[in-house]
């Protein structure tokens, strides 16, 4: 339950009434710009700020010092500003709320850039507050001055430079509204030092009270387009639901399930869409794309209708674009009109919030008397199940080493309901393949592919849900990108469990060098210089473990989970294990490498009855309508 915290204002609030006596008006108070910022954040129910102080933002931190003593807001001191951005990102992904991070001017602000870009690429709502040199010094190349407004223009949804403290409340309210509505994304608020110090007549602006001229995200889908989508779904024989991060952002999990079950449609998800559909459900075919399941990639290649729900036809999903679902008609549902038709022109485009559109679509089905048909698309599902049996995901068991897949499977078995964050590389793909995640419990950098994301993102998720298990799956190369955040885990006792799949390489780089660069392993070996995890974690005052053999794995994972505090586990895995299946660059999704055998070409074109014109599945020998031999 969310508890509304009191205003930070220590002075009593006096209310004036207009002539009608109906609308109370809060009398302005003389406060600093820094106070106005913090009070505005509190009014938007911000509980945690992830940040790192510095000269230009010190006035805000001075006000924060007074605020923290009341318990109204908790600040988490990270060890690097990149960690602050990733932690705010992880907090936002886990909760669905807006994450908040602070950084000072110059290097503090530029250190946030990678985290801002990560959130932007994955459409994560975030408020980034940066300190700036005083107004009079802007543009003079002052000490620690950078134009962070200009630097971040391509990677934010919107930006502000606060020129007058009296505008602070309005700017914060606008920033939260923009970050969290429409297609979510990060918003930057750059605050010059003298603006934070200057007093103004502060009048709070409550959340949801603003209407921004020119900013009206389309929420409801066009009724005619929704009706056209229903007709296409009813007429299809091999439909496939292709679900992306938009379904997570709009909390459309229940509606996706209802639609899939109503029409008996198999469901595949993108890396961002993992958790939007229960992967234990018989209609689930797992993730598609470069390292997706073979049966998902075959299904998207042979489907006759692709229903895209909150996804953007990313290149890692589509492979060779002109061969992606090339026999299918496309329904594309997305809140961002710029994404609809950008990479693939749909037969039925529907711009709107995914959940609102699906609710309307399902309501129309109910009103039209469309009921669940138990055996609809059964031949199609049988074909997919045959692919599932012929091309399962492989879990190798080597006689002299632990395979990375074994580790992932064991962790998933012992902690099936945990929040999982990942870094980027082979371990990320194995985690995506083998973990079965619930809504918002899969947290991974998809669009930007940011190494170093996992530990600070897990930090943000754990702060949000202190009673839930939070596990970071990392690689030996990714872990070293932000390992300084172990200090943050130690300081605050943030009980994150980190598992390093250590193969001594930048694993995905090595795999590509092996497959496409003549086995020339240029600058990808990480063995020399890898820290001893037990000694490293001991230096930070937290628990470290090493697993070297299969017979240690089960008990060590159990010990990790049972420990009351942060743990880092270094698992020495097979050095040259590759992540399969894999769609090579420039190939179609059906042209995967690493499969146990190549698929026989399945005949999937329907047969039209010469007598009555009914469309029949290609496996039928007689027409289902009139009985004529086909």
KOLRO-173365 format. One record per residue (C-alpha): residue number from 1; residue in three letters; x negated, y negated, z negated. Coordinates in steps of 0.2 Angstrom, whole numbers, plus 5000, padded with zeros to 4 digits. Layout:
   n res east north   up
 NUM ALA    X     Y    Z
...
***
This chain:
   n res east north   up
   1 UNK 5000  5000 5000
   2 UNK 4993  4983 5004
   3 UNK 4993  4971 4990
   4 UNK 4995  4952 4994
   5 UNK 4980  4943 4986
   6 UNK 4983  4926 4978
   7 UNK 4977  4910 4987
   8 UNK 4959  4906 4983
   9 UNK 4964  4888 4979
  10 UNK 4960  4885 4961
  11 UNK 4970  4869 4961
  12 UNK 4989  4870 4958
  13 UNK 4999  4869 4975
  14 UNK 5012  4856 4975
  15 UNK 5027  4857 4987
  16 UNK 5036  4843 4996
  17 UNK 5053  4846 5004
  18 UNK 5059  4838 5020
  19 UNK 5075  4828 5020
  20 UNK 5086  4844 5022
  21 UNK 5077  4851 5007
  22 UNK 5075  4868 5016
  23 UNK 5057  4869 5022
  24 UNK 5044  4868 5009
  25 UNK 5028  4859 5015
  26 UNK 5011  4863 5006
  27 UNK 5003  4846 5001
  28 UNK 4985  4845 5008
  29 UNK 4971  4848 4997
  30 UNK 4953  4841 4998
  31 UNK 4942  4856 5001
  32 UNK 4926  4860 5011
  33 UNK 4926  4868 5028
  34 UNK 4919  4883 5021
  35 UNK 4933  4885 5008
  36 UNK 4946  4882 5022
  37 UNK 4938  4897 5032
  38 UNK 4938  4909 5017
  39 UNK 4955  4904 5011
  40 UNK 4961  4907 5029
  41 UNK 4953  4924 5030
  42 UNK 4961  4929 5014
  43 UNK 4978  4923 5020
  44 UNK 4975  4935 5035
  45 UNK 4973  4949 5022
  46 UNK 4954  4951 5024
  47 UNK 4947  4962 5011
  48 UNK 4930  4965 5017
  49 UNK 4917  4955 5026
  50 UNK 4901  4963 5033
  51 UNK 4887  4951 5034
  52 UNK 4869  4944 5031
  53 UNK 4866  4926 5025
  54 UNK 4854  4913 5032
  55 UNK 4851  4894 5032
  56 UNK 4865  4888 5044
  57 UNK 4878  4899 5036
  58 UNK 4873  4896 5017
  59 UNK 4887  4883 5014
  60 UNK 4900  4897 5018
  61 UNK 4890  4909 5007
  62 UNK 4890  4897 4993
  63 UNK 4909  4896 4994
  64 UNK 4909  4915 4996
  65 UNK 4899  4917 4979
  66 UNK 4914  4908 4970
  67 UNK 4927  4918 4979
  68 UNK 4919  4935 4976
  69 UNK 4919  4932 4957
  70 UNK 4938  4932 4958
  71 UNK 4938  4949 4967
  72 UNK 4948  4942 4981
  73 UNK 4936  4947 4995
  74 UNK 4922  4959 4995
  75 UNK 4906  4955 5005
  76 UNK 4895  4970 5010
  77 UNK 4877  4965 5013
  78 UNK 4870  4974 5027
  79 UNK 4851  4975 5031
  80 UNK 4853  4969 5049
  81 UNK 4866  4959 5058
  82 UNK 4869  4973 5071
  83 UNK 4875  4984 5056
  84 UNK 4887  4970 5051
  85 UNK 4895  4970 5068
  86 UNK 4896  4989 5069
  87 UNK 4903  4991 5052
  88 UNK 4917  4978 5055
  89 UNK 4920  4988 5071
  90 UNK 4921  5004 5062
  91 UNK 4933  4996 5049
  92 UNK 4944  4990 5063
  93 UNK 4945  5007 5072
  94 UNK 4949  5016 5056
  95 UNK 4962  5005 5050
  96 UNK 4969  4996 5065
  97 UNK 4966  4980 5057
  98 UNK 4954  4966 5062
  99 UNK 4936  4968 5056
 100 UNK 4926  4953 5050
 101 UNK 4907  4950 5051
 102 UNK 4896  4935 5047
 103 UNK 4879  4930 5053
 104 UNK 4869  4914 5053
 105 UNK 4863  4904 5068
 106 UNK 4849  4908 5080
 107 UNK 4842  4926 5077
 108 UNK 4856  4930 5065
 109 UNK 4869  4926 5079
 110 UNK 4859  4935 5093
 111 UNK 4857  4950 5082
 112 UNK 4876  4952 5082
 113 UNK 4877  4952 5101
 114 UNK 4875  4971 5104
 115 UNK 4889  4974 5091
 116 UNK 4900  4961 5099
 117 UNK 4898  4969 5116
 118 UNK 4902  4986 5109
 119 UNK 4918  4980 5102
 120 UNK 4923  4971 5118
 121 UNK 4920  4986 5129
 122 UNK 4931  4997 5118
 123 UNK 4944  4983 5115
 124 UNK 4942  4982 5096
 125 UNK 4949  4968 5086
 126 UNK 4935  4958 5077
 127 UNK 4932  4941 5070
 128 UNK 4914  4936 5071
 129 UNK 4909  4920 5061
 130 UNK 4892  4913 5065
 131 UNK 4883  4898 5056
 132 UNK 4877  4884 5068
 133 UNK 4865  4870 5066
 134 UNK 4873  4853 5061
 135 UNK 4883  4845 5074
 136 UNK 4871  4831 5077
 137 UNK 4857  4844 5081
 138 UNK 4867  4854 5093
 139 UNK 4858  4854 5110
 140 UNK 4841  4847 5103
 141 UNK 4833  4864 5101
 142 UNK 4833  4863 5082
 143 UNK 4826  4876 5071
 144 UNK 4836  4892 5073
 145 UNK 4848  4885 5086
 146 UNK 4855  4896 5100
 147 UNK 4870  4893 5110
 148 UNK 4879  4908 5104
 149 UNK 4895  4902 5111
 150 UNK 4888  4902 5129
 151 UNK 4878  4918 5126
 152 UNK 4893  4928 5121
 153 UNK 4906  4921 5134
 154 UNK 4906  4937 5144
 155 UNK 4908  4949 5129
 156 UNK 4922  4940 5119
 157 UNK 4940  4938 5121
 158 UNK 4939  4920 5116
 159 UNK 4927  4908 5107
 160 UNK 4928  4893 5096
 161 UNK 4915  4880 5090
 162 UNK 4923  4871 5075
 163 UNK 4920  4853 5077
 164 UNK 4931  4846 5063
 165 UNK 4934  4856 5047
 166 UNK 4953  4850 5047
 167 UNK 4955  4862 5062
 168 UNK 4948  4877 5053
 169 UNK 4965  4885 5047
 170 UNK 4972  4883 5064
 171 UNK 4957  4891 5073
 172 UNK 4956  4906 5061
 173 UNK 4975  4909 5063
 174 UNK 4973  4908 5082
 175 UNK 4958  4919 5082
 176 UNK 4967  4933 5072
 177 UNK 4982  4932 5084
 178 UNK 4971  4933 5099
 179 UNK 4960  4947 5093
 180 UNK 4974  4958 5087
 181 UNK 4987  4955 5101
 182 UNK 4988  4960 5119
 183 UNK 4972  4970 5124
 184 UNK 4962  4968 5107
 185 UNK 4945  4961 5107
 186 UNK 4932  4951 5097
 187 UNK 4934  4933 5094
 188 UNK 4919  4921 5090
 189 UNK 4920  4907 5078
 190 UNK 4904  4896 5077
 191 UNK 4903  4885 5062
 192 UNK 4890  4870 5061
 193 UNK 4882  4869 5044
 194 UNK 4889  4851 5041
 195 UNK 4907  4856 5046
 196 UNK 4906  4870 5032
 197 UNK 4900  4857 5020
 198 UNK 4912  4842 5025
 199 UNK 4928  4840 5015
 200 UNK 4945  4838 5024
 201 UNK 4963  4838 5020
 202 UNK 4967  4857 5021
 203 UNK 4984  4863 5025
 204 UNK 4985  4882 5027
 205 UNK 4991  4890 5042
 206 UNK 5000  4906 5039
 207 UNK 4998  4922 5049
 208 UNK 5010  4923 5064
 209 UNK 5016  4905 5063
 210 UNK 5007  4900 5079
 211 UNK 5013  4901 5096
 212 UNK 4999  4898 5109
 213 UNK 5004  4890 5125
 214 UNK 4998  4900 5140
 215 UNK 4995  4916 5130
 216 UNK 5009  4928 5131
 217 UNK 5004  4946 5133
 218 UNK 5017  4957 5141
 219 UNK 5024  4969 5129
 220 UNK 5039  4977 5137
 221 UNK 5038  4986 5153
 222 UNK 5048  4982 5169
 223 UNK 5064  4992 5168
 224 UNK 5064  4996 5187
 225 UNK 5046  5002 5186
 226 UNK 5050  5013 5170
 227 UNK 5065  5021 5180
 228 UNK 5053  5024 5195
 229 UNK 5041  5033 5183
 230 UNK 5054  5044 5176
 231 UNK 5059  5049 5193
 232 UNK 5041  5053 5198
 233 UNK 5039  5064 5182
 234 UNK 5055  5073 5185
 235 UNK 5050  5077 5203
 236 UNK 5032  5083 5200
 237 UNK 5027  5101 5199
 238 UNK 5009  5098 5192
 239 UNK 5009  5082 5181
 240 UNK 4995  5077 5170
 241 UNK 4995  5065 5156
 242 UNK 4978  5055 5155
 243 UNK 4978  5046 5139
 244 UNK 4965  5033 5134
 245 UNK 4961  5021 5120
 246 UNK 4976  5010 5123
 247 UNK 4987  5024 5115
 248 UNK 4976  5023 5099
 249 UNK 4977  5004 5099
 250 UNK 4996  5003 5100
 251 UNK 4999  5018 5088
 252 UNK 5008  5028 5102
 253 UNK 5003  5045 5096
 254 UNK 5021  5051 5092
 255 UNK 5027  5044 5109
 256 UNK 5014  5053 5119
 257 UNK 5018  5069 5110
 258 UNK 5037  5067 5113
 259 UNK 5034  5063 5132
 260 UNK 5022  5078 5134
 261 UNK 5034  5090 5126
 262 UNK 5050  5083 5134
 263 UNK 5043  5087 5152
 264 UNK 5030  5100 5147
 265 UNK 5016  5090 5153
 266 UNK 4998  5095 5149
 267 UNK 4987  5081 5141
 268 UNK 4969  5076 5143
 269 UNK 4961  5061 5134
 270 UNK 4946  5050 5137
 271 UNK 4932  5048 5125
 272 UNK 4941  5033 5118
 273 UNK 4958  5042 5118
 274 UNK 4952  5057 5107
 275 UNK 4965  5058 5093
 276 UNK 4979  5051 5102
 277 UNK 4986  5069 5105
 278 UNK 4983  5084 5094
 279 UNK 4970  5095 5102
 280 UNK 4977  5110 5093
 281 UNK 4993  5108 5103
 282 UNK 4995  5121 5117
 283 UNK 4998  5107 5130
 284 UNK 4981  5099 5125
 285 UNK 4967  5102 5138
 286 UNK 4954  5091 5129
 287 UNK 4943  5077 5135
 288 UNK 4940  5075 5154
 289 UNK 4926  5067 5164
 290 UNK 4907  5069 5165
 291 UNK 4906  5080 5150
 292 UNK 4924  5085 5148
 293 UNK 4931  5102 5148
 294 UNK 4931  5112 5165
 295 UNK 4950  5115 5163
 296 UNK 4953  5096 5161
 297 UNK 4943  5091 5176
 298 UNK 4951  5105 5187
 299 UNK 4968  5099 5181
 300 UNK 4965  5081 5186
 301 UNK 4958  5087 5203
 302 UNK 4973  5097 5207
 303 UNK 4988  5088 5199
 304 UNK 5001  5080 5209
 305 UNK 5006  5066 5197
 306 UNK 4993  5057 5185
 307 UNK 5002  5048 5171
 308 UNK 4988  5036 5165
 309 UNK 4992  5029 5147
 310 UNK 4981  5015 5141
 311 UNK 4966  5020 5151
 312 UNK 4956  5011 5164
 313 UNK 4949  5024 5176
 314 UNK 4931  5022 5170
 315 UNK 4917  5029 5180
 316 UNK 4912  5042 5167
 317 UNK 4930  5048 5168
 318 UNK 4933  5048 5187
 319 UNK 4916  5054 5194
 320 UNK 4917  5051 5213
 321 UNK 4932  5039 5213
 322 UNK 4939  5043 5230
 323 UNK 4941  5061 5225
 324 UNK 4948  5058 5208
 325 UNK 4966  5065 5207
 326 UNK 4966  5062 5226
 327 UNK 4981  5073 5229
 328 UNK 4991  5064 5215
 329 UNK 5003  5050 5214
 330 UNK 4999  5038 5199
 331 UNK 5009  5030 5186
 332 UNK 4998  5017 5176
 333 UNK 5003  5010 5160
 334 UNK 4992  4997 5152
 335 UNK 4994  4980 5143
 336 UNK 4980  4972 5153
 337 UNK 4986  4968 5170
 338 UNK 4968  4966 5176
 339 UNK 4966  4985 5173
 340 UNK 4981  4990 5183
 341 UNK 4975  4993 5201
 342 UNK 4957  4988 5198
 343 UNK 4949  5005 5202
 344 UNK 4964  5015 5208
 345 UNK 4980  5008 5215
 346 UNK 4995  5016 5207
 347 UNK 5012  5021 5215
 348 UNK 5020  5014 5199
 349 UNK 5011  5001 5189
 350 UNK 5019  4996 5172
 351 UNK 5011  4982 5162
 352 UNK 5015  4982 5144
 353 UNK 5011  4989 5127
 354 UNK 5009  5007 5128
 355 UNK 5020  5011 5113
 356 UNK 5034  4999 5119
 357 UNK 5034  5006 5136
 358 UNK 5035  5024 5131
 359 UNK 5048  5021 5118
 360 UNK 5059  5013 5132
 361 UNK 5055  5027 5144
 362 UNK 5060  5040 5131
 363 UNK 5076  5030 5127
 364 UNK 5081  5030 5145
 365 UNK 5078  5048 5147
 366 UNK 5089  5051 5132
 367 UNK 5103  5040 5138
 368 UNK 5102  5049 5155
 369 UNK 5104  5065 5147
 370 UNK 5087  5072 5152
 371 UNK 5083  5086 5140
 372 UNK 5068  5097 5137
 373 UNK 5066  5111 5150
 374 UNK 5056  5125 5141
 375 UNK 5049  5133 5156
 376 UNK 5046  5117 5167
 377 UNK 5029  5117 5175
 378 UNK 5026  5134 5168
 379 UNK 5016  5140 5184
 380 UNK 5005  5124 5182
 381 UNK 5002  5128 5164
 382 UNK 4998  5146 5168
 383 UNK 4985  5140 5180
 384 UNK 4977  5128 5168
 385 UNK 4977  5142 5155
 386 UNK 4968  5153 5167
 387 UNK 4955  5140 5169
 388 UNK 4954  5138 5150
 389 UNK 4950  5157 5149
 390 UNK 4938  5158 5163
 391 UNK 4928  5142 5159
 392 UNK 4928  5140 5140
 393 UNK 4917  5128 5131
 394 UNK 4901  5138 5126
 395 UNK 4893  5139 5108
 396 UNK 4876  5147 5111
 397 UNK 4868  5157 5098
 398 UNK 4849  5158 5100
 399 UNK 4840  5171 5091
 400 UNK 4826  5159 5084
 401 UNK 4835  5142 5083
 402 UNK 4852  5134 5078
 403 UNK 4861  5127 5093
 404 UNK 4869  5110 5091
 405 UNK 4886  5116 5095
 406 UNK 4885  5128 5081
 407 UNK 4882  5114 5069
 408 UNK 4897  5104 5076
 409 UNK 4908  5119 5074
 410 UNK 4903  5122 5056
 411 UNK 4905  5104 5051
 412 UNK 4922  5103 5059
 413 UNK 4928  5120 5051
 414 UNK 4923  5113 5033
 415 UNK 4929  5095 5036
 416 UNK 4944  5096 5048
 417 UNK 4952  5080 5042
 418 UNK 4937  5069 5041
 419 UNK 4934  5053 5049
 420 UNK 4920  5056 5062
 421 UNK 4908  5043 5069
 422 UNK 4895  5046 5081
 423 UNK 4880  5038 5089
 424 UNK 4877  5040 5108
 425 UNK 4869  5055 5118
 426 UNK 4871  5073 5118
 427 UNK 4877  5075 5100
 428 UNK 4891  5063 5104
 429 UNK 4897  5073 5119
 430 UNK 4896  5090 5109
 431 UNK 4906  5081 5095
 432 UNK 4919  5075 5107
 433 UNK 4920  5093 5114
 434 UNK 4921  5103 5098
 435 UNK 4929  5092 5085
 436 UNK 4948  5091 5084
 437 UNK 4952  5074 5077
 438 UNK 4967  5065 5071
 439 UNK 4973  5048 5076
 440 UNK 4960  5034 5072
 441 UNK 4948  5048 5065
 442 UNK 4936  5048 5080
 443 UNK 4925  5032 5080
 444 UNK 4912  5032 5094
 445 UNK 4905  5019 5106
 446 UNK 4912  5023 5123
 447 UNK 4911  5009 5135
 448 UNK 4894  5002 5130
 449 UNK 4886  5018 5123
 450 UNK 4877  5010 5109
 451 UNK 4864  5020 5100
 452 UNK 4863  5015 5082
 453 UNK 4882  5013 5081
 454 UNK 4886  5028 5070
 455 UNK 4879  5025 5052
 456 UNK 4886  5007 5051
 457 UNK 4902  5011 5059
 458 UNK 4904  5025 5046
 459 UNK 4900  5013 5033
 460 UNK 4915  5002 5038
 461 UNK 4927  5017 5039
 462 UNK 4922  5023 5022
 463 UNK 4924  5005 5014
 464 UNK 4941  5005 5022
 465 UNK 4945  5023 5015
 466 UNK 4935  5027 5000
 467 UNK 4944  5043 4996
 468 UNK 4942  5050 5013
 469 UNK 4928  5060 5020
 470 UNK 4918  5051 5033
 471 UNK 4904  5060 5043
 472 UNK 4892  5052 5055
 473 UNK 4886  5064 5069
 474 UNK 4869  5057 5075
 475 UNK 4853  5061 5085
 476 UNK 4835  5059 5079
 477 UNK 4833  5045 5092
 478 UNK 4850  5036 5088
 479 UNK 4847  5037 5069
 480 UNK 4832  5027 5070
 481 UNK 4840  5012 5078
 482 UNK 4849  5007 5062
 483 UNK 4842  5018 5049
 484 UNK 4839  5002 5038
 485 UNK 4857  5003 5034
 486 UNK 4853  5017 5022
 487 UNK 4849  5003 5010
 488 UNK 4867  4996 5011
 489 UNK 4874  5014 5008
 490 UNK 4862  5015 4993
 491 UNK 4866  4997 4986
 492 UNK 4885  5000 4986
 493 UNK 4886  5019 4984
 494 UNK 4895  5021 5000
 495 UNK 4898  5040 5001
 496 UNK 4894  5043 5020
 497 UNK 4888  5059 5026
 498 UNK 4876  5058 5041
 499 UNK 4871  5074 5050
 500 UNK 4856  5072 5062
 501 UNK 4855  5085 5077
 502 UNK 4836  5084 5078
 503 UNK 4829  5091 5094
 504 UNK 4814  5079 5095
 505 UNK 4820  5070 5111
 506 UNK 4831  5057 5117
 507 UNK 4842  5071 5122
 508 UNK 4853  5065 5136
 509 UNK 4838  5056 5143
 510 UNK 4828  5072 5143
 511 UNK 4843  5081 5151
 512 UNK 4844  5069 5165
 513 UNK 4825  5069 5168
 514 UNK 4826  5088 5169
 515 UNK 4841  5088 5181
 516 UNK 4838  5073 5192
 517 UNK 4820  5067 5190
 518 UNK 4809  5082 5193
 519 UNK 4806  5086 5175
 520 UNK 4796  5071 5173
 521 UNK 4799  5067 5154
 522 UNK 4794  5049 5154
 523 UNK 4795  5041 5137
 524 UNK 4809  5052 5130
 525 UNK 4800  5063 5117
 526 UNK 4803  5057 5099
 527 UNK 4794  5070 5090
 528 UNK 4778  5060 5085
 529 UNK 4784  5046 5073
 530 UNK 4800  5055 5067
 531 UNK 4801  5051 5049
 532 UNK 4802  5065 5036
 533 UNK 4821  5063 5031
 534 UNK 4819  5070 5013
 535 UNK 4805  5057 5010
 536 UNK 4814  5043 5019
 537 UNK 4830  5045 5010
 538 UNK 4821  5047 4993
 539 UNK 4813  5030 4996
 540 UNK 4831  5023 4998
 541 UNK 4837  5033 4982
 542 UNK 4849  5044 4991
 543 UNK 4850  5063 4995
 544 UNK 4841  5070 5010
 545 UNK 4842  5088 5016
 546 UNK 4834  5098 5030
 547 UNK 4841  5114 5038
 548 UNK 4829  5124 5048
 549 UNK 4838  5141 5050
 550 UNK 4856  5148 5054
 551 UNK 4857  5156 5037
 552 UNK 4856  5140 5028
 553 UNK 4869  5131 5039
 554 UNK 4885  5135 5030
 555 UNK 4880  5133 5012
 556 UNK 4870  5117 5016
 557 UNK 4885  5109 5024
 558 UNK 4896  5113 5009
 559 UNK 4882  5106 4998
 560 UNK 4882  5090 5008
 561 UNK 4901  5088 5007
 562 UNK 4901  5092 4988
 563 UNK 4888  5079 4984
 564 UNK 4895  5063 4976
 565 UNK 4885  5050 4986
 566 UNK 4878  5047 5003
 567 UNK 4868  5061 5011
 568 UNK 4857  5063 5026
 569 UNK 4855  5080 5033
 570 UNK 4841  5083 5046
 571 UNK 4846  5099 5056
 572 UNK 4832  5106 5067
 573 UNK 4841  5112 5082
 574 UNK 4836  5120 5099
 575 UNK 4825  5108 5107
 576 UNK 4830  5110 5125
 577 UNK 4849  5113 5124
 578 UNK 4859  5104 5137
 579 UNK 4876  5097 5136
 580 UNK 4888  5106 5148
 581 UNK 4899  5105 5158
 582 UNK 4892  5090 5167
 583 UNK 4898  5081 5182
 584 UNK 4883  5075 5191
 585 UNK 4882  5057 5197
 586 UNK 4891  5054 5214
 587 UNK 4901  5071 5213
 588 UNK 4919  5074 5210
 589 UNK 4926  5081 5194
 590 UNK 4928  5098 5201
 591 UNK 4909  5099 5205
 592 UNK 4903  5103 5188
 593 UNK 4886  5110 5184
 594 UNK 4883  5122 5169
 595 UNK 4898  5133 5171
 596 UNK 4897  5151 5169
 597 UNK 4904  5154 5186
 598 UNK 4911  5144 5201
 599 UNK 4930  5143 5202
 600 UNK 4939  5152 5216
 601 UNK 4949  5139 5226
 602 UNK 4966  5139 5219
 603 UNK 4980  5137 5231
 604 UNK 4991  5123 5224
 605 UNK 5000  5116 5238
 606 UNK 5019  5118 5236
 607 UNK 5029  5128 5249
 608 UNK 5045  5121 5257
 609 UNK 5059  5133 5260
 610 UNK 5063  5134 5279
 611 UNK 5082  5137 5275
 612 UNK 5087  5125 5261
 613 UNK 5072  5113 5260
 614 UNK 5068  5117 5242
 615 UNK 5050  5114 5236
 616 UNK 5043  5130 5228
 617 UNK 5027  5134 5219
 618 UNK 5014  5142 5230
 619 UNK 5014  5158 5220
 620 UNK 5033  5161 5223
 621 UNK 5037  5174 5236
 622 UNK 5056  5169 5237
 623 UNK 5065  5153 5236
 624 UNK 5070  5149 5219
 625 UNK 5086  5140 5226
 626 UNK 5093  5151 5240
 627 UNK 5082  5167 5239
 628 UNK 5075  5166 5256
 629 UNK 5059  5174 5259
 630 UNK 5045  5161 5260
***
